[in-house]
Amino acid sequence: MPLTKLEREVITDSMLKIQSIQASLNQIDETKLLDGEEIHSCLKSANNSFRAALKAGFPQKKQTKR
């Protein structure tokens, strides 16, 4: 089922927030973060899930026969 425009915007906004958090955490020495690798892994997984949702949520174009 295709996503509505609002749903795509919400997912995109969330994805951008996750990317912003990832960029912020890259500025911190990972040894100072408790479970830093797990945090990065979780953020990467969430980002990938949002990307997949956006790809799956676009309406499929019908191919015409030639």
Jmol script that loads the backbone (N, CA, C; Angstrom):
load data "model"
ATOM      1  N   MET A   1       0.850  -1.168   0.000  1.00  0.00           N
ATOM      2  CA  MET A   1       0.000   0.000   0.000  1.00  0.00           C
ATOM      3  C   MET A   1       0.903   1.241   0.000  1.00  0.00           C
ATOM      4  N   PRO A   2       0.650   2.171  -0.881  1.00  0.00           N
ATOM      5  CA  PRO A   2       1.471   3.382  -0.969  1.00  0.00           C
ATOM      6  C   PRO A   2       1.316   4.259   0.275  1.00  0.00           C
ATOM      7  N   LEU A   3       2.394   4.953   0.620  1.00  0.00           N
ATOM      8  CA  LEU A   3       2.360   5.907   1.722  1.00  0.00           C
ATOM      9  C   LEU A   3       1.729   7.210   1.245  1.00  0.00           C
ATOM     10  N   THR A   4       1.062   7.875   2.149  1.00  0.00           N
ATOM     11  CA  THR A   4       0.539   9.198   1.817  1.00  0.00           C
ATOM     12  C   THR A   4       1.706  10.190   1.841  1.00  0.00           C
ATOM     13  N   LYS A   5       1.470  11.357   1.312  1.00  0.00           N
ATOM     14  CA  LYS A   5       2.510  12.391   1.311  1.00  0.00           C
ATOM     15  C   LYS A   5       2.918  12.717   2.744  1.00  0.00           C
ATOM     16  N   LEU A   6       1.958  12.827   3.640  1.00  0.00           N
ATOM     17  CA  LEU A   6       2.249  13.134   5.039  1.00  0.00           C
ATOM     18  C   LEU A   6       3.084  12.020   5.674  1.00  0.00           C
ATOM     19  N   GLU A   7       2.748  10.770   5.402  1.00  0.00           N
ATOM     20  CA  GLU A   7       3.508   9.652   5.955  1.00  0.00           C
ATOM     21  C   GLU A   7       4.951   9.670   5.452  1.00  0.00           C
ATOM     22  N   ARG A   8       5.142   9.953   4.163  1.00  0.00           N
ATOM     23  CA  ARG A   8       6.501  10.054   3.616  1.00  0.00           C
ATOM     24  C   ARG A   8       7.280  11.181   4.289  1.00  0.00           C
ATOM     25  N   GLU A   9       6.605  12.316   4.526  1.00  0.00           N
ATOM     26  CA  GLU A   9       7.263  13.448   5.179  1.00  0.00           C
ATOM     27  C   GLU A   9       7.663  13.108   6.611  1.00  0.00           C
ATOM     28  N   VAL A  10       6.799  12.408   7.338  1.00  0.00           N
ATOM     29  CA  VAL A  10       7.097  12.023   8.716  1.00  0.00           C
ATOM     30  C   VAL A  10       8.289  11.068   8.758  1.00  0.00           C
ATOM     31  N   ILE A  11       8.297  10.091   7.864  1.00  0.00           N
ATOM     32  CA  ILE A  11       9.402   9.134   7.820  1.00  0.00           C
ATOM     33  C   ILE A  11      10.700   9.840   7.426  1.00  0.00           C
ATOM     34  N   THR A  12      10.630  10.705   6.438  1.00  0.00           N
ATOM     35  CA  THR A  12      11.820  11.442   6.003  1.00  0.00           C
ATOM     36  C   THR A  12      12.348  12.315   7.126  1.00  0.00           C
ATOM     37  N   ASP A  13      11.458  12.984   7.841  1.00  0.00           N
ATOM     38  CA  ASP A  13      11.865  13.833   8.957  1.00  0.00           C
ATOM     39  C   ASP A  13      12.562  12.992  10.036  1.00  0.00           C
ATOM     40  N   SER A  14      12.003  11.856  10.356  1.00  0.00           N
ATOM     41  CA  SER A  14      12.609  10.972  11.357  1.00  0.00           C
ATOM     42  C   SER A  14      13.968  10.473  10.893  1.00  0.00           C
ATOM     43  N   MET A  15      14.066  10.134   9.625  1.00  0.00           N
ATOM     44  CA  MET A  15      15.329   9.651   9.071  1.00  0.00           C
ATOM     45  C   MET A  15      16.398  10.744   9.151  1.00  0.00           C
ATOM     46  N   LEU A  16      16.034  11.966   8.850  1.00  0.00           N
ATOM     47  CA  LEU A  16      16.983  13.081   8.930  1.00  0.00           C
ATOM     48  C   LEU A  16      17.421  13.339  10.367  1.00  0.00           C
ATOM     49  N   LYS A  17      16.516  13.166  11.308  1.00  0.00           N
ATOM     50  CA  LYS A  17      16.876  13.331  12.719  1.00  0.00           C
ATOM     51  C   LYS A  17      17.889  12.270  13.131  1.00  0.00           C
ATOM     52  N   ILE A  18      17.679  11.039  12.704  1.00  0.00           N
ATOM     53  CA  ILE A  18      18.620   9.968  13.027  1.00  0.00           C
ATOM     54  C   ILE A  18      19.988  10.269  12.424  1.00  0.00           C
ATOM     55  N   GLN A  19      20.005  10.744  11.186  1.00  0.00           N
ATOM     56  CA  GLN A  19      21.278  11.084  10.543  1.00  0.00           C
ATOM     57  C   GLN A  19      21.977  12.212  11.288  1.00  0.00           C
ATOM     58  N   SER A  20      21.216  13.158  11.804  1.00  0.00           N
ATOM     59  CA  SER A  20      21.786  14.254  12.585  1.00  0.00           C
ATOM     60  C   SER A  20      22.393  13.726  13.881  1.00  0.00           C
ATOM     61  N   ILE A  21      21.720  12.800  14.527  1.00  0.00           N
ATOM     62  CA  ILE A  21      22.249  12.194  15.755  1.00  0.00           C
ATOM     63  C   ILE A  21      23.531  11.438  15.447  1.00  0.00           C
ATOM     64  N   GLN A  22      23.531  10.688  14.343  1.00  0.00           N
ATOM     65  CA  GLN A  22      24.738   9.954  13.953  1.00  0.00           C
ATOM     66  C   GLN A  22      25.910  10.915  13.758  1.00  0.00           C
ATOM     67  N   ALA A  23      25.678  12.014  13.081  1.00  0.00           N
ATOM     68  CA  ALA A  23      26.733  12.990  12.835  1.00  0.00           C
ATOM     69  C   ALA A  23      27.214  13.610  14.144  1.00  0.00           C
ATOM     70  N   SER A  24      26.313  13.878  15.056  1.00  0.00           N
ATOM     71  CA  SER A  24      26.694  14.441  16.354  1.00  0.00           C
ATOM     72  C   SER A  24      27.542  13.455  17.145  1.00  0.00           C
ATOM     73  N   LEU A  25      27.154  12.191  17.144  1.00  0.00           N
ATOM     74  CA  LEU A  25      27.895  11.180  17.895  1.00  0.00           C
ATOM     75  C   LEU A  25      29.277  10.932  17.311  1.00  0.00           C
ATOM     76  N   ASN A  26      29.446  11.179  16.011  1.00  0.00           N
ATOM     77  CA  ASN A  26      30.756  11.004  15.389  1.00  0.00           C
ATOM     78  C   ASN A  26      31.776  11.994  15.934  1.00  0.00           C
ATOM     79  N   GLN A  27      31.318  13.048  16.585  1.00  0.00           N
ATOM     80  CA  GLN A  27      32.211  14.057  17.146  1.00  0.00           C
ATOM     81  C   GLN A  27      32.635  13.721  18.581  1.00  0.00           C
ATOM     82  N   ILE A  28      32.095  12.629  19.122  1.00  0.00           N
ATOM     83  CA  ILE A  28      32.388  12.235  20.498  1.00  0.00           C
ATOM     84  C   ILE A  28      33.276  10.998  20.479  1.00  0.00           C
ATOM     85  N   ASP A  29      34.291  11.001  21.324  1.00  0.00           N
ATOM     86  CA  ASP A  29      35.164   9.844  21.474  1.00  0.00           C
ATOM     87  C   ASP A  29      34.310   8.656  21.907  1.00  0.00           C
ATOM     88  N   GLU A  30      34.291   7.612  21.074  1.00  0.00           N
ATOM     89  CA  GLU A  30      33.411   6.475  21.319  1.00  0.00           C
ATOM     90  C   GLU A  30      33.703   5.769  22.642  1.00  0.00           C
ATOM     91  N   THR A  31      34.932   5.895  23.144  1.00  0.00           N
ATOM     92  CA  THR A  31      35.258   5.266  24.426  1.00  0.00           C
ATOM     93  C   THR A  31      34.551   5.966  25.585  1.00  0.00           C
ATOM     94  N   LYS A  32      34.043   7.154  25.337  1.00  0.00           N
ATOM     95  CA  LYS A  32      33.331   7.902  26.376  1.00  0.00           C
ATOM     96  C   LYS A  32      31.834   7.596  26.385  1.00  0.00           C
ATOM     97  N   LEU A  33      31.382   6.834  25.405  1.00  0.00           N
ATOM     98  CA  LEU A  33      29.975   6.465  25.328  1.00  0.00           C
ATOM     99  C   LEU A  33      29.770   5.049  25.855  1.00  0.00           C
ATOM    100  N   LEU A  34      28.821   4.896  26.716  1.00  0.00           N
ATOM    101  CA  LEU A  34      28.465   3.568  27.177  1.00  0.00           C
ATOM    102  C   LEU A  34      27.725   2.862  26.035  1.00  0.00           C
ATOM    103  N   ASP A  35      28.217   1.718  25.622  1.00  0.00           N
ATOM    104  CA  ASP A  35      27.620   0.950  24.515  1.00  0.00           C
ATOM    105  C   ASP A  35      27.597   1.744  23.209  1.00  0.00           C
ATOM    106  N   GLY A  36      28.675   2.461  22.914  1.00  0.00           N
ATOM    107  CA  GLY A  36      28.747   3.288  21.712  1.00  0.00           C
ATOM    108  C   GLY A  36      28.510   2.511  20.434  1.00  0.00           C
ATOM    109  N   GLU A  37      29.113   1.336  20.324  1.00  0.00           N
ATOM    110  CA  GLU A  37      28.920   0.526  19.110  1.00  0.00           C
ATOM    111  C   GLU A  37      27.471   0.105  18.962  1.00  0.00           C
ATOM    112  N   GLU A  38      26.843  -0.232  20.068  1.00  0.00           N
ATOM    113  CA  GLU A  38      25.436  -0.647  20.021  1.00  0.00           C
ATOM    114  C   GLU A  38      24.542   0.519  19.603  1.00  0.00           C
ATOM    115  N   ILE A  39      24.868   1.707  20.086  1.00  0.00           N
ATOM    116  CA  ILE A  39      24.105   2.904  19.711  1.00  0.00           C
ATOM    117  C   ILE A  39      24.226   3.144  18.210  1.00  0.00           C
ATOM    118  N   HIS A  40      25.457   3.100  17.687  1.00  0.00           N
ATOM    119  CA  HIS A  40      25.669   3.311  16.254  1.00  0.00           C
ATOM    120  C   HIS A  40      24.947   2.246  15.428  1.00  0.00           C
ATOM    121  N   SER A  41      24.998   1.020  15.883  1.00  0.00           N
ATOM    122  CA  SER A  41      24.332  -0.073  15.177  1.00  0.00           C
ATOM    123  C   SER A  41      22.814   0.130  15.153  1.00  0.00           C
ATOM    124  N   CYS A  42      22.275   0.534  16.275  1.00  0.00           N
ATOM    125  CA  CYS A  42      20.836   0.773  16.365  1.00  0.00           C
ATOM    126  C   CYS A  42      20.402   1.916  15.443  1.00  0.00           C
ATOM    127  N   LEU A  43      21.167   3.001  15.442  1.00  0.00           N
ATOM    128  CA  LEU A  43      20.842   4.142  14.584  1.00  0.00           C
ATOM    129  C   LEU A  43      20.943   3.768  13.105  1.00  0.00           C
ATOM    130  N   LYS A  44      21.957   2.989  12.762  1.00  0.00           N
ATOM    131  CA  LYS A  44      22.116   2.549  11.374  1.00  0.00           C
ATOM    132  C   LYS A  44      20.942   1.674  10.964  1.00  0.00           C
ATOM    133  N   SER A  45      20.540   0.775  11.849  1.00  0.00           N
ATOM    134  CA  SER A  45      19.404  -0.112  11.561  1.00  0.00           C
ATOM    135  C   SER A  45      18.117   0.692  11.377  1.00  0.00           C
ATOM    136  N   ALA A  46      17.897   1.661  12.255  1.00  0.00           N
ATOM    137  CA  ALA A  46      16.696   2.493  12.149  1.00  0.00           C
ATOM    138  C   ALA A  46      16.702   3.282  10.841  1.00  0.00           C
ATOM    139  N   ASN A  47      17.843   3.841  10.487  1.00  0.00           N
ATOM    140  CA  ASN A  47      17.961   4.598   9.241  1.00  0.00           C
ATOM    141  C   ASN A  47      17.654   3.704   8.036  1.00  0.00           C
ATOM    142  N   ASN A  48      18.219   2.502   8.047  1.00  0.00           N
ATOM    143  CA  ASN A  48      17.973   1.565   6.949  1.00  0.00           C
ATOM    144  C   ASN A  48      16.499   1.168   6.877  1.00  0.00           C
ATOM    145  N   SER A  49      15.872   0.998   8.032  1.00  0.00           N
ATOM    146  CA  SER A  49      14.447   0.636   8.057  1.00  0.00           C
ATOM    147  C   SER A  49      13.585   1.750   7.475  1.00  0.00           C
ATOM    148  N   PHE A  50      13.915   2.996   7.820  1.00  0.00           N
ATOM    149  CA  PHE A  50      13.159   4.124   7.262  1.00  0.00           C
ATOM    150  C   PHE A  50      13.353   4.214   5.746  1.00  0.00           C
ATOM    151  N   ARG A  51      14.576   3.997   5.286  1.00  0.00           N
ATOM    152  CA  ARG A  51      14.840   4.032   3.836  1.00  0.00           C
ATOM    153  C   ARG A  51      14.025   2.947   3.121  1.00  0.00           C
ATOM    154  N   ALA A  52      14.006   1.759   3.711  1.00  0.00           N
ATOM    155  CA  ALA A  52      13.252   0.653   3.116  1.00  0.00           C
ATOM    156  C   ALA A  52      11.754   0.973   3.096  1.00  0.00           C
ATOM    157  N   ALA A  53      11.268   1.589   4.150  1.00  0.00           N
ATOM    158  CA  ALA A  53       9.847   1.947   4.205  1.00  0.00           C
ATOM    159  C   ALA A  53       9.501   2.957   3.118  1.00  0.00           C
ATOM    160  N   LEU A  54      10.396   3.917   2.901  1.00  0.00           N
ATOM    161  CA  LEU A  54      10.149   4.906   1.848  1.00  0.00           C
ATOM    162  C   LEU A  54      10.142   4.254   0.467  1.00  0.00           C
ATOM    163  N   LYS A  55      11.091   3.359   0.232  1.00  0.00           N
ATOM    164  CA  LYS A  55      11.147   2.683  -1.071  1.00  0.00           C
ATOM    165  C   LYS A  55       9.916   1.817  -1.294  1.00  0.00           C
ATOM    166  N   ALA A  56       9.513   1.099  -0.258  1.00  0.00           N
ATOM    167  CA  ALA A  56       8.362   0.200  -0.388  1.00  0.00           C
ATOM    168  C   ALA A  56       7.050   0.973  -0.460  1.00  0.00           C
ATOM    169  N   GLY A  57       7.031   2.188   0.068  1.00  0.00           N
ATOM    170  CA  GLY A  57       5.790   2.943   0.143  1.00  0.00           C
ATOM    171  C   GLY A  57       5.445   3.751  -1.081  1.00  0.00           C
ATOM    172  N   PHE A  58       6.321   3.750  -2.086  1.00  0.00           N
ATOM    173  CA  PHE A  58       6.013   4.472  -3.308  1.00  0.00           C
ATOM    174  C   PHE A  58       5.147   3.610  -4.212  1.00  0.00           C
ATOM    175  N   PRO A  59       4.169   4.216  -4.837  1.00  0.00           N
ATOM    176  CA  PRO A  59       3.319   3.434  -5.756  1.00  0.00           C
ATOM    177  C   PRO A  59       4.162   2.885  -6.917  1.00  0.00           C
ATOM    178  N   GLN A  60       3.891   1.673  -7.276  1.00  0.00           N
ATOM    179  CA  GLN A  60       4.593   1.030  -8.368  1.00  0.00           C
ATOM    180  C   GLN A  60       4.003   1.478  -9.707  1.00  0.00           C
ATOM    181  N   LYS A  61       4.860   1.875 -10.641  1.00  0.00           N
ATOM    182  CA  LYS A  61       4.385   2.266 -11.961  1.00  0.00           C
ATOM    183  C   LYS A  61       4.078   1.009 -12.747  1.00  0.00           C
ATOM    184  N   LYS A  62       2.970   1.035 -13.451  1.00  0.00           N
ATOM    185  CA  LYS A  62       2.622  -0.097 -14.308  1.00  0.00           C
ATOM    186  C   LYS A  62       3.434  -0.022 -15.570  1.00  0.00           C
ATOM    187  N   GLN A  63       3.991  -1.161 -15.936  1.00  0.00           N
ATOM    188  CA  GLN A  63       4.770  -1.217 -17.162  1.00  0.00           C
ATOM    189  C   GLN A  63       3.815  -1.471 -18.323  1.00  0.00           C
ATOM    190  N   THR A  64       4.046  -0.742 -19.396  1.00  0.00           N
ATOM    191  CA  THR A  64       3.209  -0.917 -20.571  1.00  0.00           C
ATOM    192  C   THR A  64       3.859  -1.925 -21.516  1.00  0.00           C
ATOM    193  N   LYS A  65       3.033  -2.696 -22.156  1.00  0.00           N
ATOM    194  CA  LYS A  65       3.542  -3.666 -23.125  1.00  0.00           C
ATOM    195  C   LYS A  65       3.835  -2.967 -24.434  1.00  0.00           C
ATOM    196  N   ARG A  66       4.889  -3.390 -25.062  1.00  0.00           N
ATOM    197  CA  ARG A  66       5.254  -2.778 -26.352  1.00  0.00           C
ATOM    198  C   ARG A  66       4.907  -3.688 -27.474  1.00  0.00           C
TER     199      ARG A  66
END
end "model"
wireframe off; spacefill off
backbone 0.3
color backbone group
